[in-house]
Amino acid sequence: QVQLVESGGGLVQAGGSLRLSCAASGSILGINAMSWYRQAPGQQRELVARIRSGGSTNYADSVKGRFTISRDNAKNTVYLQMNSLKPEDTAVYFCNALFIATPSVDYWGKGTLVTVSS
């Protein structure tokens, strides 16, 4: 089992910045990728950013150039630095840990709310 705890959400004005953190604990050895997803009211959950065990990253087109995913292996923590925030970034942000296997297994945090005011 893997436990994921997100923090860092809050209310920010458009153009501002926030940094989200996701602390992982439990059976974390072998995680293939850590990701941030978000879900806005009435919308489907969408992938925001992913960092793989080898360090490669990918981002949703809507956040490229504004958001940065990173990790601190010593702290078992993944971060999402969000700059130049827009009202459309308002959502609950979820942390995800993925084990690629047959079948693959993933774990989710409970989410942290980010609200961007115009």
C-alpha positions as CSV (number, residue, x, y, z in Angstrom):
1,Q,0.0,0.0,0.0
2,V,1.1,3.5,-0.7
3,Q,-0.2,6.6,1.1
4,L,-0.2,10.0,-0.7
5,V,-0.8,13.2,1.1
6,E,-1.1,16.5,-0.8
7,S,-0.7,19.9,0.6
8,G,-0.2,23.5,-0.6
9,G,-3.5,24.3,-2.2
10,G,-5.3,27.5,-1.5
11,L,-6.7,30.7,-2.9
12,V,-4.5,32.8,-5.1
13,Q,-5.1,35.7,-7.5
14,A,-4.6,35.3,-11.2
15,G,-1.0,35.6,-12.1
16,G,0.1,34.3,-8.8
17,S,2.0,31.1,-7.8
18,L,1.5,28.1,-5.6
19,R,3.6,25.1,-4.9
20,L,1.8,21.8,-4.2
21,S,3.5,18.9,-2.4
22,C,2.8,15.2,-2.4
23,A,4.4,13.2,0.4
24,A,4.5,9.4,-0.3
25,S,4.8,6.7,2.3
26,G,4.4,3.0,2.6
27,S,5.5,0.5,-0.1
28,I,6.9,3.1,-2.4
29,L,9.8,1.1,-3.8
30,G,9.3,0.5,-7.4
31,I,7.0,3.4,-8.2
32,N,7.3,4.0,-12.0
33,A,5.8,7.4,-12.2
34,M,4.3,10.1,-10.0
35,S,1.8,12.5,-11.5
36,W,-0.5,15.4,-10.7
37,Y,-4.0,15.3,-12.0
38,R,-6.8,17.9,-11.6
39,Q,-10.5,17.9,-11.7
40,A,-12.6,21.0,-12.1
41,P,-16.3,21.1,-11.1
42,G,-18.3,19.2,-13.8
43,Q,-15.2,18.1,-15.6
44,Q,-13.3,14.9,-16.0
45,R,-10.1,14.3,-14.1
46,E,-7.1,15.3,-16.4
47,L,-3.4,14.7,-16.3
48,V,-1.5,17.8,-15.5
49,A,2.1,16.6,-15.2
50,R,4.1,13.4,-14.8
51,I,7.6,12.5,-13.7
52,R,8.9,9.1,-14.3
53,S,11.4,7.1,-12.3
54,G,14.1,8.0,-14.8
55,G,13.4,11.7,-14.4
56,S,11.6,12.4,-17.7
57,T,8.6,14.6,-17.5
58,N,5.6,15.5,-19.5
59,Y,2.9,18.2,-19.2
60,A,-0.6,19.0,-20.4
61,D,-0.4,21.5,-23.2
62,S,-2.5,23.9,-21.0
63,V,0.2,24.2,-18.4
64,K,3.4,23.9,-20.4
65,G,5.8,26.8,-19.6
66,R,3.8,27.6,-16.4
67,F,4.0,24.5,-14.2
68,T,7.0,22.4,-13.2
69,I,6.9,19.0,-11.6
70,S,9.9,17.9,-9.5
71,R,10.8,15.4,-6.8
72,D,12.9,15.1,-3.8
73,N,13.8,11.4,-3.4
74,A,15.3,11.9,0.0
75,K,11.9,13.2,1.3
76,N,9.8,10.9,-0.9
77,T,8.0,14.0,-2.1
78,V,6.8,15.3,-5.4
79,Y,6.2,19.0,-6.1
80,L,4.1,20.9,-8.6
81,Q,5.3,24.5,-8.9
82,M,2.5,26.5,-10.5
83,N,3.2,30.0,-11.9
84,S,1.2,32.5,-13.8
85,L,-2.0,30.9,-12.5
86,K,-5.2,31.4,-14.4
87,P,-8.8,31.1,-13.2
88,E,-9.2,28.0,-15.4
89,D,-6.5,26.3,-13.3
90,T,-9.1,26.2,-10.5
91,A,-9.6,22.6,-9.5
92,V,-8.9,19.9,-7.0
93,Y,-5.4,18.6,-7.6
94,F,-4.7,15.0,-7.0
95,C,-1.4,13.2,-6.6
96,N,-1.0,9.8,-8.2
97,A,1.6,7.0,-7.9
98,L,1.8,4.4,-10.7
99,F,3.3,0.9,-10.6
100,I,3.6,-0.5,-14.1
101,A,2.9,-4.2,-13.9
102,T,0.3,-6.7,-15.1
103,P,-2.1,-5.3,-14.1
104,S,-0.8,-1.9,-13.4
105,V,-1.7,-0.4,-10.0
106,D,-2.0,3.2,-9.0
107,Y,-2.7,5.1,-5.8
108,W,-4.4,8.4,-5.3
109,G,-4.2,11.1,-2.7
110,K,-7.4,12.8,-1.4
111,G,-6.6,16.0,-3.3
112,T,-6.0,19.6,-2.5
113,L,-8.1,22.5,-3.7
114,V,-6.6,25.3,-5.8
115,T,-8.8,28.3,-6.4
116,V,-7.6,31.1,-8.7
117,S,-9.6,34.3,-8.6
118,S,-9.8,36.7,-11.5
